[in-house]
Amino acid sequence: AKEAGLARPLYGQSEESLLRTRNRQPKEPPMERSGGEQEPGAVRLLDLPWEDVLLPHVLNRVPLRQLLRLQRVSRAFRALVQLHLAGLRRFDAAQVGPQIPRAALARLLRDAEGLQELALAPCHEWLSDEDLVPVLARNPQLRSVALAGCGQLSRRALGALAEGCPRLQRLSLAHCDWVDGLALRGLADRCPALEELDLTACRQLKDEAIVYLAQRRGAGLRSLSLAVNANVGDTAVQELARNCPELQHLDLTGCLRVGSDGVRTLAEYCPALRSLRVRHCHHVAESSLSRLRKRGVDIDVEPPLHQALVLLQDMAGFAPFVNLQV
């Protein structure tokens, strides 16, 4: 931008000249100039150094949606905003709006080569491999990617992510029905830094795929969601428990095949576990959860006694007095 002559710093003026400009009290209101003329001694926003002032201290504090409006002001502002977009480290399409056209996304990310976080949930209705793969190829430093609900993608996109982004730590694939065991294997093989993975409602996944993930990446996993996966059962949960000693958060909501055996194994092998979601897991008994409760693990279902008291309170309209020694 400086080579193009678009950035004009203030250094051409002396300190005395600047002081006279700031302290000048005009006797008459300044006349409005036309044709883009500038009042002598005045400083415009674009006169400030771009790389040293505008980009790090101004544009970084302006919401992305406002920046898109700003670039319509002039060619110089468009160049400034594009330079800012090229240096982005984090891009969340939700900051643009609930819906974003394909052409707009391509224009926003065409020069970005240093992204570390990428969230594209608002693009779920149309985002395809052809849209995503070039972005992944230009940004090998990505550490966090959110593709929740992007049902038009395929195994190819996940392969490109696993192959081109070895530093990936957090990935959301919630409600991506195209994720199958083969796609998950590629991810487990090529992403050694993976810590957080959301596989909510990836209904093609079965125990075998989760077992492979646990054996390959289990030592580093901190958070995993397998919610609403009817094909995941105790076999997968037990293998996760044995291979994920650092696991802190596990979501099994709606996993109908998970039972008490899997939860007991978690209690035995996962000392770092902090939260467990087992709502609608009808085969998980309180006897398997009690050991985790004693350790202070946050569980999303209340113990039976508390459930009974709440039910009585709802029916009677007051909290009953219960002799807990009986």
N, C-alpha and C positions, 0 to 999 in steps of 0.2 A: 504494500500500500504506500509506503514512503517513497519507493522508487517511482511509482506512478504520479507522485506529486500531490497526492490527496491529503496527506497529513502535513500541516504547517504549524510547527511549534511556536511558542511565544518568545523564543530566545532572541528574535530580531529587535525587540523593544528594550530600552533601558529601564532600570528600576524607577528613575525619576519620571520617565514618560508614563509608566504604569500608574504611579501614584497620582500624577496630575489627572489621568483619565478617571481614576476611581473617585477622586475628591472633587471633580468638576461639578458644579451646581448650575445647570443651564438656566438662564433667566427666562427663556421661552421654551415651551414644550417642543421636543425634537420633532422635526418634520418627517413624515413617513416617506421613505424612499422607494422608488419603483425600479423595476428591471434588475433586481438582485443586488443593488448597490449597498455597500456597507459603510456605516458611519465611521469617519476617521477615528482610529484608536480603539474601536470596539472589537471584542473578541467573540467569535462564534464557536459553537460546540465543536464543530469539525476542525477548528484550528488547534485544538488540544492534541497532544501526541496520542496516536491511536494505541500502539502497543503498550505504552507505559502508563497511560491514564484511562482512556475510554474503555478499552477491552477489560482490563482487570478490575477497575474501580467503579465503572458506570454500567456497562452492558451486563455484567455478571449479576447485577441487582435488579435488572428489568425483567419482568415475566416474559416468557417466550412468545406468548400471544401478542403482547405489546410490541415486541421487536419485529414481528411480522408486519404489523401496521407501520412501524417506523420506516421500514425499507421501501415503502411506497412514496416517501416524501421526495426523494431525489435519487439520482444515480450514485452520488457520493454516500448517502445513507445506505443504499442497497449494498454497495461494496463493503461498508463497515459491518453491516449485519452479517453478510456472507463470510467475512473474515472471522467474526465471532463464532458462527456456526461451525466453521472448519476446525476450530480449536475446542469444541465442546468435549467434556469428559462424561457428562451425563445427559441422556436424552430420554424424556418421558412424553410420549405422544399425547397423554392426557392433559398436559399443559397447553396444548394447542386447542383442544376441544373434544367433545364426546365423539366426533367423527372427523376423519381427516382423509382427503382424497389421495389416491395413489400418486398422482403427479406432484402434489404438494410434499408428500413424504420424500419422494425421490429428490426433489429440489432442496429440501432441508438438509438431507444427509449426503448429498453428492460429493462434498469435499471433506467430510468428517473422517479422520484417520486415527484419532486418539481416544475413541470412546471406551469408557470402562463400565458404564451402566447403560442398558438399553431396555426400554419398556414399550411394547407395541400393542397393548391390549385394545385400544380404540380402533386398531386396523384389522380386527379379527374377521370381519366379514369378507374382506378381499385379499388380505396379505397372502402371497404365494411364494413359492421357492424362488421364482425369478425376481421378486421384489427384495427378498431377505438375503439370499446368498451373496450378492455383491457387497452388501453392507458388512456382512460378517468377514468377507475376504479382506476388506480394507481396514478392519479394526481387530487385529489379533490380540489386543490388550484387554479385551472384554472380560470382566469378572462377574457381572450380574446381567442376566437376560430374562425378561418376562414375556412369555408368549401365550399367556392364558387365553383360552378360547379361540386361538387361531387355527380353526379347523381346516383351512384350505392348504396348509403346509403338508409336507410329506417327509418320509424318512430321509430324503436327500438333504433337507434343511438341517436336520439334526446331525447328519453326518458331516456337513460343512462346519457346523458349530463345534463339534467334537474335534475335527481335524485341524481347524484353523484357530481355535481359541483355547490353548492348553492351560491358561490361567483361570479358567472358569471356576467360580466358587459357588454361585447361586443361580438356580435355573427353575423357572416355573413353566410347567407344561399342563397346567390344570385344564381339564375339559378338552384335551386334544385327543380325539378318538383314534387318530392315525398312529399314535405311539404304540408300538408293539414290542415284543421281546427282542427282536433283532436290532431295532433302533436303540433300545436301552443298552444292549450289549456294547454297541459302538461307543456310547457315551461312557460306560463304565471302564472301557479299555483305554480311552484317550484323555480323560479328564482327571488327572491325579489330585488336583486341588479341590475337587467338588466337596462342598460342606452342606449345602442346603438344596433339597430337591422336592418339588411339589408335583406329584403325580395324581392329584385328585381327579377322579372320574376318567382315568385312562383305562377304559374298560377292557382293552385287549390284553392287558398284562395279567400274567398268571404267576403262580408261586415260583416256577422255574426262573423267570426273569428277575424277580426280586432276590432270589437266592444268589444268582450270579452277581447282581449289583452288590449285595452284602459281602460276598467273598472278595470282590475286586476293589471296592471303594469303602467298605465298612469301617475301616480304621479311622477314616477322616470325617465320616458323616456326623453332623451335629443335629440336623433337622430333616425330617422326612414325612411327607403326607401321602398316604395310600387310601385316603377317604373315598367312599362310594366306589370301591372296587370289589365286586361280588366274587371274583375269582381268586382273591387273596385270602389265604387261611393261615392256620397255625404253623404250617411248615415254613412259610416265608417269615413269619414273626419270630419263630425260634432261631432261624438262621441269622436274622438281623440282630437278635439279642446276643448271640455268640460271637458275632464279628464286629459289632459296633459299640465298643466300650465307652466311647465319648458321646454317644447319642443323648441329646437333651430333650428333644421334642419329637413326639411320634403321634400322628393323627390316623386313627383306624376307624373313624366315624363311618357307620354303615357297612363295614366289612362283615357280612353276615356269617362267613365261614370261620371267623376268628373266635376262639373260645378261651377258656380258663387256662389251658395248658400253655398257650402262647404268652399270656400275661404273666404266669408264674416264672417262665424263663426270662422275661424282661426284668422282673424283680430280682432275679438271681444274678444276671450277667451285666446289667446296665446301671452301675452305681451313680452315673452322672445324670440320669433321667430326671427332668424337672416337670414335664407336663405330658399327660397321656389322654387322648381323646378316644373314648370307646362308646359314645352314644349310639344307640341302635345296634350294638353288638349283643344280640340277645342270648348268646351262649357264654358270655363272660359273667361269672358269678362273683359276688362280693368277697368270698373267701380268697380269691386270687388277687383282688385289689387291695385288701386290707394291709398287706405288707408294704405296698407302695404308699398308702395313706400314712402309715406310721413314719415313713421317711420324709413326709412333707411334699410328696409329688402332687401336683395339681391335676385332679381328675374331674372330668366334666359331668360325671353322674354322682348324685348324692348317695350316701349309704342308706340302706333300707329303713333304719329307724328314723332318720331325718325325713325321708320321703313319707313315712307314715304320719309323722307329726304335722307335716305340711298339709297332707290330705285331711286330717282331722280338723286342722285349723280352718281350711277352706269350707268344710262341711258345717262346722259348728259356729264359725264366725269369731272364734277366740282361740288363743293358744292354750291347750289343755295342760294340766299339771300331771306329770308322769313320775312315778317312783322308779328311778332307774335301778334300784337295788332289787327289784322284784325279778 
